[in-house]
């Protein structure tokens, strides 16, 4: 049973009940996607909402007798807005017919790896020989089963003004370092050493969360899970119409990226409000927005 089902309101369902819900998702799907893969297999996705903007996707294939065979399913959250305009590379998972997206966004400083939600348009473009596609964007979202609300950091007015400039300058240096600029590499190395020394001194007398404003770090051994700390810029409360469980959808601004995170109200410690911060582990999903003229 998928671990992150509780993030969309299925926290106390048995395996048998979840199987019935997945079958219901297939029969009463609100969104359907079909395409032929390179091996002439008919691939299909069936999605159904169980709360506003979130639900379950069942993925599988059709055989020669037009009978659908379920391969896997996963809970999803539809993100809002555009998270990144950087180019995305897609790789197929080894264990099943699912895909991971890889995005090098200079604003974060690390390679972002996410679970691809909309694989059907990608497979269609691959079969038609239209890859790589330029002009795409990515909408990220996350599911969390454990989170905490933190108070915001106090910042002087001049510090708030400098945040944007510092992020832009760091992104410029990272881009230059990626191209092999030795001066940029040296500057970034010295900056990281200064930050490390500052934190090492302050952490002796201060709580680490009063020093670290935001963070976006890989978590564990699975490449699409991250530990994040980010500013809450939007809060919505929705209800799963099957279980009546309530779920918070938080718009989080983290390392100059903005994306939505869904977490069950029973898994969130604290009351989320705009201006406060969210800390938690998320399973990162992504939806690649292809230009309309591609298909």
C-alpha positions in Angstrom: 0.0 0.0 0.0 1.4 3.4 -1.0 2.8 5.2 2.0 1.6 8.7 1.0 -2.1 7.8 0.6 -2.6 9.3 4.1 -1.5 12.6 2.7 -4.6 12.8 0.6 -6.9 11.6 3.4 -6.7 7.8 3.4 -5.0 7.3 6.8 -7.0 4.4 8.2 -8.0 2.2 5.2 -7.0 -1.5 5.0 -5.3 -2.9 2.0 -8.5 -4.5 0.8 -10.4 -1.2 1.1 -7.6 0.6 -0.9 -7.8 -2.0 -3.6 -11.5 -1.3 -3.9 -10.9 2.4 -4.1 -8.3 1.9 -6.9 -10.8 -0.2 -8.8 -13.4 2.6 -8.3 -10.8 5.1 -9.6 -10.4 3.0 -12.8 -14.1 2.5 -13.4 -15.2 6.1 -12.6 -12.1 8.0 -13.8 -12.5 11.7 -14.3 -9.3 12.0 -16.4 -8.1 9.3 -18.9 -4.9 9.2 -20.9 -3.9 6.7 -23.6 -1.0 6.3 -25.9 1.0 3.7 -27.8 4.5 3.1 -26.6 7.4 2.2 -28.8 6.8 -1.5 -28.4 3.2 -1.0 -29.6 1.8 -1.5 -26.1 -1.3 0.6 -25.2 -0.4 2.5 -22.1 -3.1 4.1 -20.0 -3.6 6.3 -16.9 -6.9 6.7 -15.0 -7.2 9.5 -12.5 -10.0 10.4 -10.0 -10.2 13.2 -7.4 -11.1 12.4 -3.8 -10.5 15.9 -2.6 -10.1 19.3 -4.3 -6.9 19.0 -6.4 -5.8 15.6 -5.2 -6.6 12.0 -5.9 -5.3 8.7 -7.2 -3.8 7.7 -10.6 -4.0 4.1 -11.7 -1.5 3.2 -14.4 -1.3 0.1 -16.6 -1.6 -1.4 -20.1 -4.2 -3.0 -22.3 -3.7 -6.4 -23.8 -4.8 -7.6 -27.3 -8.3 -8.3 -25.9 -8.6 -4.7 -24.7 -8.5 -5.8 -21.1 -6.8 -3.4 -18.7 -4.0 -4.7 -16.5 -3.1 -2.5 -13.5 0.7 -2.1 -13.0 0.7 0.4 -10.1 -1.1 3.4 -8.6 0.0 6.5 -6.7 -1.7 9.4 -4.9 -1.2 12.9 -6.4 -1.6 16.6 -5.7 -2.1 19.0 -8.6 0.2 21.9 -8.1 -0.6 25.5 -9.1 1.4 27.9 -11.0 4.8 27.4 -12.6 7.7 26.3 -10.4 10.6 26.3 -12.9 11.2 27.1 -16.6 14.5 25.1 -16.7 14.8 22.2 -19.2 13.8 18.8 -17.8 15.4 15.4 -18.5 13.2 12.3 -18.1 14.4 8.8 -17.2 12.4 5.6 -16.8 12.4 3.8 -13.5 13.9 0.3 -13.6 11.3 -1.5 -11.5 8.1 -0.3 -13.2 6.8 1.7 -16.1 7.0 5.0 -14.3 9.3 8.0 -14.9 11.5 10.4 -13.0 12.1 14.0 -14.0 15.4 15.7 -13.5 15.7 19.5 -13.4 18.9 21.6 -12.9 17.5 24.8 -11.4 20.2 27.2 -10.4 18.0 28.8 -7.8 18.2 25.6 -5.6 21.8 24.7 -6.2 21.2 21.0 -6.5 19.6 18.7 -9.1 15.9 18.3 -8.5 14.6 14.8 -9.1 10.8 14.3 -9.0 8.2 11.6 -9.8 6.7 12.4 -13.1 2.9 12.6 -12.9 2.0 13.1 -16.5 3.9 10.3 -18.3 1.4 9.9 -21.2 2.3 13.1 -23.1 6.0 12.3 -22.6 5.6 8.7 -24.0 3.5 10.1 -26.9 6.3 12.6 -27.8 8.9 9.9 -27.5 7.0 7.5 -29.8 6.5 10.4 -32.3 10.2 11.2 -32.2 9.7 14.7 -31.0 12.2 14.7 -28.1 13.8 16.8 -26.8 11.0 19.4 -26.6 12.1 23.0 -25.9 9.9 25.6 -24.1 8.6 23.3 -21.4 8.0 24.3 -17.8 7.5 22.3 -14.6 4.8 22.5 -11.9 6.0 20.8 -8.7 4.0 19.6 -5.8 4.7 17.5 -2.7 3.0 15.0 -0.4 4.0 14.8 3.3 3.1 12.5 6.1 5.0 14.4 8.8 5.4 18.2 9.2 5.9 21.0 11.7 4.9 24.6 11.6 7.8 27.0 12.7 7.6 30.6 13.6 9.2 33.0 11.0 12.6 34.6 11.4 12.8 38.2 12.2 14.6 40.2 9.5 15.6 43.8 9.3 14.2 45.8 6.3 17.5 45.9 4.6 17.9 42.1 5.0 14.6 41.6 3.2 15.7 43.8 0.3 19.0 42.0 -0.1 17.5 38.5 -0.2 16.5 38.7 -3.8 19.8 40.2 -4.9 21.8 37.5 -3.0 19.7 34.7 -4.6 20.1 36.1 -8.1 23.9 36.5 -7.6 24.3 33.0 -6.3 22.3 31.6 -9.2 24.6 33.5 -11.6 27.7 32.1 -9.9 26.3 28.5 -9.9 25.5 28.8 -13.6 29.1 30.1 -14.3 30.6 27.4 -12.1 28.6 24.8 -14.1 30.3 26.1 -17.2 33.8 25.7 -15.6 34.4 29.3 -14.5 37.2 28.9 -11.9 36.6 32.3 -10.3 33.0 31.5 -9.7 33.9 28.1 -8.2 36.4 29.8 -5.9 33.9 32.5 -4.9 31.2 29.8 -4.1 33.7 27.7 -2.1 34.7 30.7 0.0 31.1 31.7 0.6 30.2 28.1 1.7 33.2 28.1 4.1 32.1 31.5 5.6 28.5 30.2 6.1 29.8 27.0 7.7 32.0 28.9 10.1 29.2 31.3 11.0 26.7 28.5 11.7 29.3 26.5 13.7 29.7 29.5 16.1 26.0 30.5 16.4 24.7 26.9 16.8 26.4 26.7 20.2 24.0 29.2 21.7 21.1 29.4 19.2 18.6 26.9 17.9 19.5 25.8 14.3 16.0 26.8 13.0 16.6 30.4 14.1 19.7 30.4 11.9 18.5 28.5 8.8 15.8 30.3 7.0 14.9 27.8 4.2 16.4 24.6 3.0 15.8 22.0 0.3 17.8 18.8 0.9 17.6 15.2 -0.3 16.2 12.8 2.3 17.1 9.2 2.7 18.0 6.9 -0.1 15.0 7.6 -2.4 16.0 10.3 -4.9 12.6 12.1 -5.0 12.2 12.7 -1.3 13.4 15.9 0.3 13.6 17.6 3.7 12.4 21.2 3.3 12.0 24.3 5.3 10.0 27.1 3.6 7.8 30.1 4.1 4.1 29.5 4.0 2.6 31.9 1.4 -0.8 30.3 1.1 -3.1 27.9 3.1 -6.1 25.9 2.0 -8.1 23.2 3.9 -9.9 20.6 1.8 -11.8 17.4 2.7 -11.6 13.9 1.4 -15.2 13.1 0.4 -14.7 9.4 1.1 -13.2 9.5 4.5 -14.1 13.0 5.6 -10.5 13.6 6.6 -9.2 17.1 6.3 -6.0 18.0 4.4 -4.0 21.2 4.4 -2.6 22.4 1.1 0.2 24.7 1.8 1.9 26.9 -0.8 5.5 27.0 0.3 8.3 29.3 -0.9 11.6 27.4 -0.5 15.0 28.4 -1.9 13.3 30.7 -4.4 10.9 28.0 -5.6 7.2 28.0 -4.9 5.1 24.8 -4.9 2.2 23.2 -3.1 2.4 20.6 -0.3 -0.4 18.4 0.9 -0.4 17.1 4.5 -3.2 15.4 6.5 -4.3 17.6 9.4 -3.5 14.8 11.9 0.2 14.7 10.6 0.9 18.4 11.0 2.2 19.8 14.3 1.1 23.4 14.7 -1.3 25.7 13.0 -0.2 26.8 9.5 -0.6 30.5 8.7 0.8 32.8 6.0 4.1 34.1 7.2 5.0 31.1 9.3 7.3 28.3 8.0 6.8 24.7 7.2 9.3 22.0 8.0 8.8 18.4 6.8 9.8 15.6 4.5 8.0 15.5 1.2 7.6 13.2 -1.8 8.2 15.5 -4.7 6.0 15.1 -7.8 6.1 17.1 -11.0 3.9 17.8 -14.0 5.8 18.8 -17.2 3.9 21.5 -19.1 4.4 20.9 -22.8 3.8 23.6 -25.4 0.4 23.1 -27.0 1.8 23.0 -30.6 3.8 19.9 -29.8 0.8 17.6 -30.2 
